[in-house]
Amino acid sequence: MAQIETEQTLVEKVGTLALTLAAGWVAQKAVSMIWKGVTGNDAPSKADDPELDLVQATVFAAVAAGTAVFAKRMAARGAHSAALRIAARRAAL
């Protein structure tokens, strides 16, 4: 059982990748919707946009980065849990 918990399997790697992509897409959409609701403007798409205020650019970058880290960690945790359940089922057979 200890080897199952410490070894990152191919299933976990693929699951982490898939969940991270999905979570990143959902996080991007959520940040864009919240940004538009709070500011009334579309979320910035270019960092070098001359119409974009420096404070807005900084706040958006911080919020987007924080959301991305959160989504990635949650995806990795979910993939790890799923891989452990799959490994436990295989070991029980």
LUMFI-289142 format. One line per field, with one value per residue (C-alpha): z, y, x; residue in one letter. Coordinates in Angstrom, 1 decimal, padded with zeros to 4 digits. Each point is the difference from the previous one (the first is absolute). Last residue first. Layout:
N
c3 = c(Z, ...)
c2 = c(Y, ...)
c1 = c(X, ...)
rest = c(A, ...)
***
This chain:
93
c3 = c(-007.2, 003.1, -001.4, -003.1, 002.1, 002.2, -003.1, -001.5, 003.3, 000.4, -003.6, 000.7, 003.1, -001.8, -002.9, 002.4, 001.8, -003.3, -001.2, 003.3, -000.2, -003.6, 000.6, 003.0, -001.9, -002.9, 002.3, 001.6, -003.4, -001.3, 003.1, 000.1, -003.8, 000.3, 002.9, -001.8, -003.3, 001.9, 001.9, -003.2, -001.8, -003.3, -003.0, -001.2, -000.2, 000.8, 002.2, -002.7, 000.8, 002.7, 001.4, -001.6, 001.7, 002.5, 002.8, 002.5, -002.4, -002.8, 002.4, 001.4, -003.5, -001.1, 003.3, -000.4, -003.7, 000.8, 003.0, -002.1, -002.7, 002.7, 001.7, -003.3, -000.9, 003.6, 000.0, -003.2, 001.0, 003.5, -001.4, -002.4, 002.8, 002.4, -002.5, -000.9, 003.7, 002.6, 002.5, 003.6, 000.9, -002.0, 001.4, 003.6, -000.8)
c2 = c(-008.0, 002.2, 001.3, 001.3, 001.7, 001.6, 001.2, 001.6, 001.7, 001.3, 001.3, 001.8, 001.7, 001.0, 001.4, 002.0, 001.5, 000.9, 001.7, 001.9, 001.1, 001.1, 001.9, 001.9, 000.9, 001.3, 002.0, 001.6, 000.9, 001.4, 002.1, 001.3, 000.8, 001.8, 002.1, 001.0, 000.8, 002.0, 001.9, 000.7, 001.3, -001.7, 002.3, -000.5, -003.8, -001.6, -002.8, -001.1, -001.9, 002.3, -001.2, 001.8, 003.2, 000.5, -000.1, -002.4, -002.0, 000.0, -001.2, -002.7, -001.3, 000.0, -001.6, -002.8, -000.6, -000.3, -002.2, -002.3, -000.3, -000.5, -002.7, -001.9, 000.2, -000.9, -002.9, -001.5, 000.4, -001.3, -003.0, -000.8, 000.2, -002.0, -002.7, -000.1, -000.7, 002.2, -002.4, 001.0, -001.2, -003.3, -000.8, 000.4, -002.4)
c1 = c(-009.0, 000.5, 003.3, -001.8, -002.6, 002.6, 001.9, -003.2, -000.8, 003.6, -000.1, -003.2, 001.4, 003.1, -002.0, -002.2, 003.0, 001.7, -003.1, -000.4, 003.6, -000.3, -003.3, 001.5, 003.1, -002.1, -002.2, 003.0, 001.5, -003.3, -000.5, 003.5, 000.0, -003.3, 001.2, 003.2, -001.8, -002.7, 002.7, 002.0, -003.1, -000.8, -000.5, 003.6, -000.5, 003.3, -001.4, -002.4, -003.3, -001.3, -003.4, -002.9, -001.1, -002.8, 002.5, -001.6, -002.2, 002.5, 002.7, -002.3, -000.8, 003.7, 001.1, -002.6, 000.9, 003.7, -000.7, -002.1, 002.7, 002.7, -002.1, -000.4, 003.6, 001.1, -002.5, 001.4, 003.6, -000.6, -001.9, 002.8, 002.6, -002.2, -000.6, 003.7, 000.7, 001.6, 001.5, -000.3, -003.5, 000.1, 003.5, -001.3, -002.9)
rest = c(L, A, A, R, R, A, A, I, R, L, A, A, S, H, A, G, R, A, A, M, R, K, A, F, V, A, T, G, A, A, V, A, A, F, V, T, A, Q, V, L, D, L, E, P, D, D, A, K, S, P, A, D, N, G, T, V, G, K, W, I, M, S, V, A, K, Q, A, V, W, G, A, A, L, T, L, A, L, T, G, V, K, E, V, L, T, Q, E, T, E, I, Q, A, M)
***
